[in-house]
Amino acid sequence: MGALHEGHLDLVRRAKKACDKVVCSIFVNPLQFNNPEDLARYPQQPAEDQALLESVGCDALFFPTKQDLFAGFTPTTYDLGGLDRHWEGPSRPGHFQGVVNVVERLFFHVRPDAAYFGEKDRQQLAIVQFVAKNQHWPERIAPCPTVRTADGLALSSRNLRLSDGERGDAIVLSQALLATRSLAFKASVNDTLAAGLGLLHAVPGVQVDYFGIAHPETLEPLLDWGELTEAIALVAAQVGPVRLIDNMTLRR
């Protein structure tokens, strides 16, 4: 959605290694915002974004207007397989339907062979993968690892709106996930979550929306590890003016 950073450029580099041509789309999608103020304040810097894409060898920039992208289009209500039942779903009603609808429009106009998505938006990635398979979309969905700063903060366009102090507070999200990962499959799920929550609640500037551990395929909250060898820890929190999300894979 623009305001590109190293995480986006990493997607372009990965795509260039596997594909003959790489197209980057930039579109701040109104369908996925349930808060009009958030949409109005979303950072946009088209000239800087174009220069960054040129610097990493992107072949084309698809930068449509809302009128062009949605011409003759009626939004579809997709089966999301229940993957929106928890986490971002309750916090942002309609968000994932908006995401999937705009992804379909971007695919319709560009017709890529493969589309590269960052794992930072893990729930979004899972939903796009599900819909692509369920709808028999021809595009291959290629997941890419989250890119972080040296101190662990997941790169996000929203980070631009953090003050220095708020950015320092935001680091606790990744610290909480790391604490969870260190205990995963060794302690109980509840004790593992408690370790991360203790860190989050110790920072007054961070207001937790959710912090949980989910099944890696269904994204349902876990009560115990069972026979799983992998799980996902997810967090969302308000830090200053922005809501940040992050996640981390937990392995036995």
C-alpha positions in Angstrom: 0.0 0.0 0.0 2.9 2.3 -0.5 5.3 4.0 2.0 7.7 1.3 1.0 10.5 0.1 3.3 13.1 -2.7 3.2 10.5 -5.4 3.8 8.8 -4.5 0.5 12.1 -4.2 -1.3 13.0 -7.7 0.0 9.9 -9.0 -1.8 11.0 -7.5 -5.0 14.5 -8.9 -4.7 13.1 -12.4 -4.0 10.7 -12.1 -7.0 13.5 -11.0 -9.3 15.5 -14.2 -8.4 12.7 -16.4 -9.5 10.8 -14.5 -12.2 11.7 -12.8 -15.6 9.7 -9.7 -14.9 8.6 -8.1 -11.6 5.6 -5.7 -11.2 4.9 -3.9 -8.0 1.4 -2.6 -7.3 0.8 0.3 -5.0 -2.8 1.0 -4.0 -4.1 2.2 -0.6 -7.2 0.0 -0.5 -10.3 1.8 1.0 -12.1 -1.6 1.2 -9.9 -2.9 4.0 -10.1 0.1 6.3 -12.9 0.0 8.9 -11.6 3.3 10.4 -11.8 6.3 8.0 -9.3 8.2 10.1 -6.8 5.4 9.7 -7.3 5.5 5.9 -6.9 9.3 5.8 -3.6 9.2 7.8 -2.0 6.2 6.0 1.4 7.4 4.8 1.8 7.9 1.1 5.0 8.9 -0.7 4.6 7.9 -4.4 7.7 9.6 -5.8 10.0 8.1 -3.1 8.4 4.7 -3.6 9.0 4.8 -7.3 12.7 5.7 -6.8 13.1 2.8 -4.3 11.6 0.3 -6.7 13.9 1.5 -9.5 16.8 1.1 -7.2 16.1 -2.7 -6.8 15.4 -3.3 -10.4 11.6 -3.5 -10.4 10.4 -3.7 -14.0 7.0 -2.0 -13.7 4.9 -0.1 -11.2 1.1 -0.6 -11.3 -0.3 2.5 -9.6 -4.0 2.6 -10.3 -6.7 5.1 -9.2 -9.7 3.8 -7.3 -11.9 4.5 -10.3 -9.7 2.5 -12.7 -9.2 -0.5 -10.3 -12.8 -0.9 -9.4 -14.4 0.1 -12.8 -17.4 -2.2 -13.4 -16.6 -4.2 -10.2 -19.0 -5.4 -7.6 -17.4 -6.7 -4.4 -17.7 -10.4 -3.7 -18.2 -12.0 -0.3 -15.6 -14.7 -0.2 -15.6 -17.9 1.9 -12.5 -17.3 4.2 -12.6 -20.8 5.7 -13.1 -19.4 9.2 -9.6 -18.0 9.2 -10.9 -14.5 10.1 -12.7 -15.8 13.2 -10.0 -14.7 15.6 -7.2 -12.1 15.9 -7.6 -9.4 13.3 -11.1 -10.5 12.3 -13.0 -9.3 15.3 -10.9 -6.2 15.7 -11.3 -5.1 12.1 -14.7 -6.2 10.7 -14.7 -6.5 7.0 -11.0 -6.0 6.7 -10.1 -9.4 5.2 -13.0 -9.3 2.7 -11.6 -5.9 1.5 -8.1 -7.4 1.3 -9.2 -10.4 -0.8 -11.4 -8.3 -3.1 -8.5 -5.9 -3.9 -6.0 -8.7 -4.4 -8.4 -10.3 -6.9 -8.6 -6.9 -8.7 -4.8 -6.5 -8.8 -4.4 -10.0 -10.1 -7.1 -9.4 -12.7 -5.3 -6.4 -14.1 -1.7 -7.7 -13.9 -2.2 -11.5 -14.2 1.1 -12.5 -12.5 2.4 -16.0 -12.4 3.4 -15.6 -8.7 2.6 -13.1 -6.0 5.0 -12.4 -3.1 3.5 -11.7 0.3 5.3 -11.0 3.6 4.7 -13.2 6.6 4.4 -10.2 8.9 0.7 -10.1 7.9 0.4 -13.8 8.7 -3.3 -14.0 8.9 -3.7 -12.1 5.7 -1.3 -14.5 4.0 -3.2 -17.5 5.2 -6.5 -16.1 4.0 -5.1 -15.1 0.6 -3.6 -18.6 0.3 -7.0 -20.2 1.2 -9.0 -18.1 -1.2 -6.5 -18.6 -4.0 -6.8 -22.4 -3.6 -10.5 -22.4 -3.0 -11.2 -20.2 -6.0 -8.7 -22.0 -8.2 -6.8 -18.8 -8.9 -3.8 -19.5 -11.2 -1.4 -17.3 -9.3 1.2 -19.0 -7.0 1.2 -17.4 -3.6 4.8 -17.1 -2.4 5.3 -16.4 1.4 8.4 -14.4 2.4 9.9 -14.0 5.9 9.3 -10.9 8.0 12.1 -8.3 7.7 13.1 -6.7 11.0 15.3 -3.9 12.2 18.5 -4.8 14.1 16.6 -4.5 17.4 13.8 -6.7 16.3 11.0 -4.4 15.3 9.0 -5.7 12.3 9.2 -3.3 9.4 5.9 -1.5 8.8 4.8 1.6 6.9 3.0 2.6 10.0 6.3 2.8 11.9 6.8 6.2 10.2 4.2 7.7 12.5 6.0 6.6 15.7 8.0 9.1 17.8 11.4 8.0 19.0 9.9 7.1 22.4 7.0 5.2 20.9 9.4 3.3 18.6 11.3 2.3 21.7 8.1 1.0 23.3 7.2 -0.9 20.1 10.2 -3.1 20.4 8.5 -5.0 23.2 6.2 -6.7 20.6 9.0 -8.7 19.2 10.5 -9.2 22.6 7.3 -10.7 23.8 7.2 -13.0 20.8 10.8 -14.1 21.4 10.0 -14.9 25.1 7.1 -17.0 23.9 9.2 -18.8 21.3 11.8 -19.6 24.0 9.2 -21.4 26.1 7.0 -22.9 23.4 6.5 -26.7 23.7 8.5 -26.7 26.9 6.0 -25.0 29.2 2.2 -25.1 29.0 0.5 -22.8 26.5 -0.8 -20.6 29.3 2.6 -20.3 30.9 4.2 -19.6 27.5 1.6 -16.8 26.9 2.1 -15.4 30.4 5.8 -14.8 29.7 5.1 -12.6 26.7 2.1 -10.8 28.3 4.2 -10.0 31.3 6.6 -8.1 29.0 3.9 -6.3 27.1 2.0 -5.2 30.2 5.2 -3.8 31.7 5.3 -1.0 29.1 2.6 1.6 29.8 2.8 3.0 26.3 1.7 -0.3 24.8 -2.1 -1.2 24.9 -2.5 -4.8 23.9 -5.4 -5.7 21.6 -4.6 -9.5 21.6 -1.7 -11.8 22.2 -2.2 -15.5 21.6 -0.9 -18.7 20.2 -2.7 -20.3 17.2 -2.9 -23.5 15.3 -0.6 -23.1 12.2 -3.3 -24.0 9.7 -6.6 -23.1 11.2 -5.4 -20.1 13.2 -7.7 -21.3 16.1 -6.4 -20.3 19.5 -4.5 -23.2 21.2 -5.3 -24.5 24.7 -2.5 -27.1 24.6 0.3 -28.2 22.3 -1.1 -31.7 21.6 0.9 -33.4 18.9 1.7 -30.2 17.0 5.3 -29.5 16.1 4.6 -25.9 15.0 2.4 -23.0 16.2 2.0 -19.3 15.6 2.2 -16.5 18.2 0.4 -13.4 17.2 0.2 -9.9 18.8 -1.6 -6.6 18.1 -1.2 -3.5 20.1 -1.7 0.2 20.0 1.5 2.2 20.3 1.0 5.9 20.3 -1.1 6.8 17.2 -0.7 3.5 15.4 -1.9 -0.1 15.8 1.0 -2.6 15.2 0.8 -6.3 14.5 3.5 -9.0 14.5 3.8 -12.7 14.7 6.4 -15.5 15.1 6.5 -19.2 14.2 7.0 -21.5 17.2 8.6 -24.9 16.6 9.0 -27.9 18.9 
